Amino acid sequence: MTFRPPKWAASPAARNRHAKLRIEKGGECIEQISVGQRSCYVLGRSEELSDVWLQHPSISRQHAAIVHDKHEQICLMDLGSAQGTFVNDREIEPNEPRELRAGDRIKFGASTRTYVFQNTVGGEKEEQKETAAASADPELQRMMREMQSFGDKHQQKRDEEKRSGADAKEEERRKRQAEIAAMTAQMMQAPVQVSKNASAEKETARSEDGAEKEDSAPEAESESEDDEADARDDVALRYGLPKSHEVSLESHTKALACIAVDAPGARVATGSMDYHVKLWDFAGMARHVRPFRDIETDEGHPLVAVSYSPSGDRLLAVTGSCQPKVLTREGVEELQFAKGDMYVVDMANTNGHTHSTTSGQWHPTVRDQMITSSLDGTVRMWTLGGKQAFNKLINTSVFKFKDRRGRRCGVTTCRFSPDGSLVAGATMDGQIQCIDPRKAYAGAALTFRDAHADGGGDVGVSSIRFSPDGKYMASRSCSDDTVKIWDLRQTKQSVKEFRGIEGVFGTCNIAFNRNGTAIAAGTCVRKGKGLKGKVLFLDVHTPGLVDPVASIDMKEDESAVQSTKGVLLSATKKLKVQNNDSGVRIDGAGKVYNPHALPMYREDASGSHKRKYEKVRADPKKSHAPDKPITGPGMGGKISGSTTFTQYFMSSHIKSSFREEDPREAILKYAKKAEADPQFLGAAYGKTKLDPRYQLAKQTLEEEKLAKEEEERRLLQP
């Protein structure tokens, strides 16, 4: 049975984020494990059920757990192991938390390895040790690299400004104390003869108290602001959230429906309800942010999903029609999917979708494979090198989804697992089914029944995402306004549920961060309420923490996306400075005047323009005049026309070839000769004459048609 974190577990405190276990064997340190980044760590022999893998036969599958509590303490729990857990050579009680302190020596079962708990807090020497240990921890190295890529220099500037402000305040406080000391010394030297007045003393005391309060008020406000800023920075560092920089991609005229980032993070594709896909190249842009390509993928159909291939050389564009398209990296249409026959009952026997498509994704590792989902109740797999019909791509596999009653049900979204071994799809009745493409004949490998409330095509399950390690899955639904986290090893009940995340469009999506510890989800705002959307960051592993750990306020009609560097490529580029004559239009070749040219290359610029124009017009070559008709005999490969009546008669009556002769006239020339000497007919026709009806026609087809019409007209007359 999978261990579930206790209810008293909480997110790690700032002072415990560098806690770790130092593994010793034979008196030497062989490894260090970080236990300060998550609320709960399970230690055991099972690689699938445990977060920290302990390799020893005496250790149970789930042997012990290290949990952070609400009192900023780190506790160790034995999960009912067979060989027990020992702290400082004393066995601890099963399922009872035991507080860990720096230097505690832990042993699991009969293992010869010793795990020394360390939690360095404060001090310059301890910080140096901490940085040295961080070099061996890959998790801390990755987080530090992410922080540097998102503007660590600006954070250093802010820290320097804080330190300089604190130093200035400290200097002012010292000056004020020196002035007060000087005033008191003068008063002590000169005797003051003033009668004592109780009311005056009270007023002075009140004024002094008020002055002290006024002096302490700004100090308290500044300290509270510093604490809040430190807390925000701590959360951003812990979850790897980029919150220091932002860039607005403003180009679409309607709501943004989908977005995709290629693997290097240098290009972004956005799809909108205005039927356009726009491509953004950060490496080719300066500080002005403009798309380099604008494509109307399918006229009259909005975009619902875009996805880059693993190599980034192609883009899948899924529209509201039933025929998605594949575009090249430059936005040129390369291929279109086939359309299925809507009158076929079995959807597996059609070449493509028959209803509107709802989502699509490229395979995470295979360059020529992708999936799309549709309201026809199928998720279809396509291969670029597959069969085609009339230059339209035919699907290679069909996965049919059904509702709880076994009937066909529309699929609202689809997703590949990180390794591509599962294809997940959500139906309109709130179910989520995962199918193994290699065993599609066996049905769904995993089924999450009653995952969300029933909904339609626009208010159903709008997004499915897998964690980077492939152990967890997150789903979002617009029908119940929830985001749920599921453990793929336990499908009966969700691990966590976040409520109140409103969704209006059927394309509302979510995203995991790089290490799978947080989820980003954007909220929808209805028109007329005067509200603005937000991007909420939700914790994944900490039980009981259902409130957002951080949020970013967005402007009206704005969305957010995280890229690896990406937009920072254009942030440092300067705009190109245009010359004053860059907009001048030059028609014609123009003329260059060189006063110092040699005499043989000089051109005479004197004279009237009118005379030069007349001279050019007189020259047929310079004026490009058309050729005149030839009056004499042909010359230069050109044939002249007939000039006299004799030439015309000879050209019209004397045929130059057999093709120009009339066949009827050629045959009638031999009619009289055949009657006088019937050598062509033979002796059989000498006595009996031929029927005139079977002889040669006396009229042409046109003449026979006219004669027939005249005969019909004559017969119809009264």
Secondary structure, 3 states (H helix, E strand, C coil): CCCCCCCCECCCCHHHCCCEEEEEECCEEEEEEECCCCCEEEEECCCCCCCEECCCCCCCCCCEEEEEECCCCEEEEECCCCCCEEECCEECCECCCEECCCCCEEEECCCCCEEEEECCCCCHHHHHHHHHHHCCCHHHHHHHHHHHHCCHHHHHHHHHHHHHHHHHHHHHHHHHHHHHHHHHHHHHHCCCCCCCCHHHHHHHHHHHHHHHHHHHHHHHHHHHHHHHHHHHHHHHHHHCCCCCCCCCCCCCCCCEEEEEECCCCCEEEEEECCCEEEEEEHHHCCCCCCCCEEEECCCCCCEEEEEECCCCCEEEEEECCCCCEEEECCCCEEEEECECCCCCCCHHHCCCECCCEEEEEECCCCCCEEEEEECCCEEEEEECCCCEECCEECCCEEEECECCCCCECCEEEEEECCCCCCEEEEECCCCEEEECHHHHHHCCCEEECCCCCCCCCCCCEEEEEECCCCCEEEEEECCCCEEEEEECCECCCCCEEEECCCCCCCCCCEEECCCCCEEEEECCCCCCCCCCCEEEEEECCCCCCCCCCEEEECCCCCCCCCCCCCCHHHHCCCCCCCCCCCCCCCCCCCCCCCCCCCHHHCCCCCCCHHHHHHHHHHCHHHHCCCCCCCCCCCECCECCCCCCHHHHHHHHHCCCCHHHCCHHHHHHCCHHHHHHCCCCCCHHHCCCCCCHHHCCCCCCHHHHHHHHHHHHHHHHCC
